[in-house]
């Protein structure tokens, strides 16, 4: 009987030891998973906070802004706390909302990635233009648009200057009855102004 008791005790202790080893393995696996999740969260935070482009995350259904990075705060002139209580309609001129909401919804459906030349309303009331590149994501079963805002105000100003210069040149050519032509060697093309024919 003592031998049977000893064998039973060994079986019980072996079972307990195996259970204890299994618990230790599960705890270690959980620690590794938490460590990976923390590393992933740290990487996401560094990318989000350090991005040169403005980033806004907005709820697709309510259009409420959920997250804002420092770059978009600088672009729009708001603090993060001020932005995350706003709605998409609060950061765009009222006259443009129909178009902007249509762009937002098309991006949410995955029909387009870039909404070009979108006017944004800064806190000080000035309007700047951005190209908004969007990715659709899901967080906690909620759908969001992640918008990457590229400020194109300088590009638009340069385009306007070029347009104005071309317009002034054409007007001067018309007044003076002088045209111009350009021959491009690299593509063997010849371009000329309309006034060359007058």
C-alpha positions as CSV (number, residue, x, y, z in Angstrom):
1,X,0.0,0.0,0.0
2,X,2.8,2.4,0.7
3,X,4.2,1.8,-2.7
4,X,0.8,2.4,-4.3
5,X,0.5,5.6,-2.2
6,X,4.0,6.7,-3.2
7,X,3.2,6.1,-6.9
8,X,-0.1,7.9,-6.6
9,X,1.7,10.8,-4.9
10,X,4.4,10.9,-7.7
11,X,1.6,10.9,-10.3
12,X,-0.2,13.8,-8.6
13,X,3.0,15.7,-8.1
14,X,4.0,15.1,-11.7
15,X,0.7,16.3,-12.9
16,X,0.9,19.4,-10.8
17,X,4.5,20.0,-12.0
18,X,3.4,19.7,-15.6
19,X,0.4,22.1,-15.0
20,X,2.8,24.5,-13.3
21,X,5.2,24.3,-16.3
22,X,2.3,24.9,-18.7
23,X,1.2,27.9,-16.7
24,X,4.8,29.3,-16.8
25,X,4.9,28.8,-20.5
26,X,1.6,30.6,-21.0
27,X,2.7,33.5,-18.8
28,X,6.0,33.7,-20.8
29,X,4.0,33.6,-24.1
30,X,1.7,36.3,-22.8
31,X,4.7,38.5,-21.8
32,X,6.2,38.1,-25.3
33,X,2.8,39.0,-26.9
34,X,2.5,42.1,-24.7
35,X,6.1,43.1,-25.5
36,X,5.4,42.8,-29.2
37,X,2.2,44.8,-28.9
38,X,4.0,47.5,-26.9
39,X,6.8,47.6,-29.6
40,X,4.1,47.9,-32.3
41,X,2.3,50.6,-30.4
42,X,5.5,52.5,-29.9
43,X,6.4,52.3,-33.6
44,X,2.9,53.5,-34.6
45,X,3.1,56.4,-32.1
46,X,6.5,57.4,-33.4
47,X,5.4,57.3,-37.0
48,X,2.1,59.2,-36.3
49,X,3.7,61.8,-34.1
50,X,6.8,62.3,-36.2
51,X,5.2,62.3,-39.7
52,X,5.9,65.4,-41.8
53,X,2.5,65.2,-43.4
54,X,-0.6,66.2,-41.4
55,X,-2.6,63.1,-40.3
56,X,-6.3,63.1,-39.2
57,X,-8.3,60.1,-38.4
58,X,-12.1,60.6,-38.8
59,X,-15.0,58.3,-38.1
60,X,-16.6,57.4,-41.4
61,X,-20.2,57.4,-40.1
62,X,-20.2,60.5,-37.9
63,X,-17.3,62.3,-39.6
64,X,-16.0,63.2,-36.2
65,X,-12.3,63.7,-35.9
66,X,-10.7,61.1,-33.6
67,X,-6.9,61.6,-33.8
68,X,-4.7,64.4,-35.0
69,X,-0.9,64.5,-35.3
70,X,1.3,67.5,-34.6
71,X,1.9,68.2,-38.3
72,X,-1.9,68.7,-39.0
73,X,-2.1,70.8,-35.8
74,X,0.6,73.1,-37.3
75,X,-1.0,73.2,-40.7
76,X,-4.5,74.1,-39.4
77,X,-3.4,76.2,-36.4
78,X,-5.3,74.1,-33.8
79,X,-4.1,72.1,-30.8
80,X,-4.8,68.4,-30.8
81,X,-7.4,68.8,-28.1
82,X,-9.2,71.4,-30.2
83,X,-9.2,69.2,-33.3
84,X,-10.4,66.0,-31.8
85,X,-13.7,67.6,-30.8
86,X,-14.4,68.8,-34.3
87,X,-16.1,67.3,-37.3
88,X,-14.9,67.1,-40.9
89,X,-17.2,70.0,-41.8
90,X,-15.6,72.2,-39.2
91,X,-12.2,72.3,-41.0
92,X,-13.4,73.2,-44.5
93,X,-15.2,76.2,-46.0
94,X,-19.0,75.9,-45.8
95,X,-19.4,76.7,-49.5
96,X,-17.2,73.6,-50.4
97,X,-18.8,71.1,-48.0
98,X,-20.9,69.2,-50.5
99,X,-17.9,68.5,-52.7
100,X,-15.7,67.7,-49.6
101,X,-18.2,65.3,-48.1
102,X,-18.6,63.5,-51.5
103,X,-14.8,63.1,-51.7
104,X,-14.6,61.8,-48.0
105,X,-17.3,59.3,-48.7
106,X,-15.8,58.1,-52.0
107,X,-12.5,57.6,-50.1
108,X,-14.3,55.7,-47.4
109,X,-15.8,53.3,-50.0
110,X,-12.3,52.8,-51.5
111,X,-13.3,54.4,-54.8
112,X,-10.4,56.8,-54.7
113,X,-7.2,57.4,-52.7
114,X,-6.4,61.1,-53.4
115,X,-8.7,64.0,-53.1
116,X,-6.7,66.8,-54.8
117,X,-6.9,70.5,-54.2
118,X,-9.1,70.5,-51.1
119,X,-9.6,73.8,-49.3
120,X,-9.0,73.6,-45.5
121,X,-10.1,76.3,-43.1
122,X,-7.4,77.3,-40.6
123,X,-8.3,78.4,-37.0
124,X,-7.4,82.0,-38.0
125,X,-10.0,81.8,-40.8
126,X,-7.6,81.7,-43.7
127,X,-8.0,79.0,-46.3
128,X,-5.1,76.7,-47.4
129,X,-5.2,74.0,-50.0
130,X,-4.2,70.4,-49.5
131,X,-4.1,67.1,-51.4
132,X,-5.6,64.5,-49.1
133,X,-4.5,60.8,-49.5
134,X,-6.7,58.4,-47.5
135,X,-6.7,54.9,-46.3
136,X,-9.7,53.2,-44.8
137,X,-9.1,51.4,-41.5
138,X,-11.1,49.6,-38.7
139,X,-10.5,50.2,-35.0
140,X,-12.6,48.4,-32.5
141,X,-15.2,47.5,-35.2
142,X,-15.5,51.2,-36.1
143,X,-14.6,52.4,-39.7
144,X,-12.3,55.4,-40.1
145,X,-10.6,57.4,-42.8
146,X,-7.0,58.1,-42.2
147,X,-6.2,61.3,-44.1
148,X,-2.7,62.3,-45.0
149,X,-2.7,66.0,-45.7
150,X,-0.1,67.6,-48.0
151,X,-0.1,71.4,-47.9
152,X,0.0,72.5,-51.5
153,X,-0.4,76.2,-50.9
154,X,3.1,77.0,-52.2
155,X,2.6,74.9,-55.3
156,X,-0.8,76.6,-56.0
157,X,0.9,80.1,-55.5
158,X,3.6,79.1,-58.0
159,X,1.0,77.7,-60.5
160,X,-0.9,81.0,-60.2
161,X,2.3,83.0,-60.9
162,X,3.1,80.9,-64.0
163,X,-0.5,81.3,-65.2
164,X,-0.4,85.1,-64.6
165,X,3.0,85.4,-66.4
166,X,1.7,83.4,-69.4
167,X,-1.4,85.5,-69.5
168,X,0.7,88.7,-69.3
169,X,3.0,87.4,-72.0
170,X,0.2,86.6,-74.4
171,X,-1.4,90.0,-73.8
172,X,1.9,91.7,-74.5
173,X,2.4,89.7,-77.7
174,X,-1.1,90.6,-78.8
175,X,-0.5,94.3,-78.2
176,X,2.9,94.3,-79.9
177,X,1.9,91.9,-82.7
178,X,4.9,89.7,-81.8
179,X,4.8,86.0,-81.4
180,X,7.3,83.4,-80.2
181,X,8.3,79.9,-80.9
182,X,10.3,77.2,-79.1
183,X,12.0,74.2,-80.6
184,X,12.7,71.3,-78.1
185,X,15.7,69.2,-79.2
186,X,15.0,66.4,-76.8
187,X,11.6,65.5,-78.3
188,X,11.9,67.2,-81.7
189,X,8.8,69.3,-81.1
190,X,8.1,72.9,-82.1
191,X,5.7,75.1,-80.1
192,X,4.5,78.6,-81.0
193,X,2.2,81.2,-79.7
194,X,-1.1,82.1,-81.5
195,X,0.2,85.6,-82.2
196,X,2.9,84.2,-84.6
197,X,0.1,83.8,-87.1
198,X,-1.2,87.4,-86.9
